[in-house]
Amino acid sequence: MNTERHLPQNPVSQQQKNLVQLVYILQAASFLIGISAIAAIIVNYLKKDDVRGTWLESHFQWQIKTFWYAVAGIIVGLVLLVVLIGGLVLFATMLWVIYRIVKGWLAFNDGKEIANGFF
């Protein structure tokens, strides 16, 4: 499946690349230090205009969706803990977040845009 999209290609600076890299690092670190996910989403929203019109914009959109879908998955998982399937939902959410971080980071390292889908 082709995961590339084609956005306008404005020049990309090292500082812009560092922002995307920082957010992937913060998202990955959230498995050890949960609050780093909050820092990541703050960076995404504060710096979103800085990457607009570049291939990095697709990564910011990917990272933002990853955060909000993960929050939704965690909430659903916590609610479902009372009926004993919440643990499975939380585990599936964790695996999905890991998948999204790895997939996005690999596309970033290859210098590619990433489609803004669920997978």
C-alpha positions in Angstrom: 0.0 0.0 0.0 1.4 3.4 -0.9 1.4 5.7 2.1 2.8 8.8 0.4 0.8 11.9 -0.2 1.8 14.8 -2.4 1.8 18.2 -0.6 3.3 21.4 -2.0 7.1 21.1 -1.7 8.5 24.2 0.0 12.1 24.0 1.1 12.7 22.4 4.4 15.1 23.6 7.0 17.1 21.6 9.5 15.1 23.4 12.3 11.8 22.1 10.8 13.2 18.6 10.6 14.4 18.9 14.2 10.8 19.7 15.3 9.4 16.6 13.7 12.2 14.5 15.2 11.6 16.0 18.6 7.9 15.1 18.5 8.6 11.5 17.6 11.2 11.3 20.4 8.7 12.8 22.9 6.0 10.4 21.7 8.3 7.4 22.1 9.5 8.6 25.5 5.9 8.8 26.7 6.1 5.0 27.3 8.6 5.8 30.1 7.5 9.4 31.0 3.8 9.7 30.1 3.8 13.5 30.3 6.1 13.7 27.3 3.1 13.0 25.1 1.6 16.2 26.4 4.8 18.1 25.5 4.7 16.5 22.0 1.2 17.6 21.3 1.9 21.1 22.5 4.9 21.3 20.2 2.7 20.1 17.3 0.1 22.8 17.9 2.5 25.6 18.6 4.8 24.9 15.6 2.2 23.6 13.1 2.5 26.8 11.0 6.2 26.4 10.8 5.9 23.2 8.7 2.9 24.2 6.6 3.4 23.7 2.9 6.2 21.2 3.4 6.4 17.4 3.4 6.8 17.7 7.1 3.2 18.9 7.5 2.0 15.4 6.9 4.1 14.2 9.8 2.6 16.8 12.1 -0.9 15.7 11.1 0.1 12.1 11.7 1.5 12.9 15.1 -1.5 14.9 16.1 -3.9 12.1 15.1 -1.7 9.6 16.9 -2.1 11.6 20.1 -5.8 12.1 20.0 -6.7 8.6 18.9 -4.5 7.2 21.7 -6.3 9.4 24.2 -9.6 8.1 22.9 -8.3 4.5 23.1 -7.1 5.0 26.7 -10.4 6.5 27.8 -12.3 3.6 26.2 -9.9 1.1 27.7 -10.2 2.6 31.2 -14.0 2.6 31.0 -14.1 -1.0 29.8 -11.9 -2.1 32.7 -15.1 -2.6 34.6 -16.1 -5.4 32.2 -12.7 -6.9 32.0 -11.9 -6.2 28.4 -10.4 -2.8 29.1 -6.9 -4.3 29.5 -7.1 -5.7 25.9 -8.2 -2.3 24.6 -5.3 -0.6 26.4 -2.8 -3.1 25.1 -4.1 -2.8 21.6 -3.9 1.0 21.9 -0.3 0.8 23.1 0.6 -1.5 20.1 -1.1 0.9 17.7 0.8 3.9 19.1 4.1 2.0 18.8 3.2 1.1 15.2 2.4 4.7 14.3 5.5 6.1 15.9 7.7 3.6 14.1 5.9 4.0 10.7 6.0 7.8 10.9 9.6 7.9 12.1 10.8 5.6 9.3 9.0 7.7 6.6 10.5 10.8 8.1 14.0 9.3 8.1 13.5 8.4 4.4 12.5 12.0 3.7 8.9 11.0 2.7 5.5 12.3 3.4 3.1 10.1 5.2 -0.6 9.5 4.4 -2.9 10.7 7.2 -4.8 7.5 7.5 -5.5 5.3 10.6 -2.8 2.8 9.7 
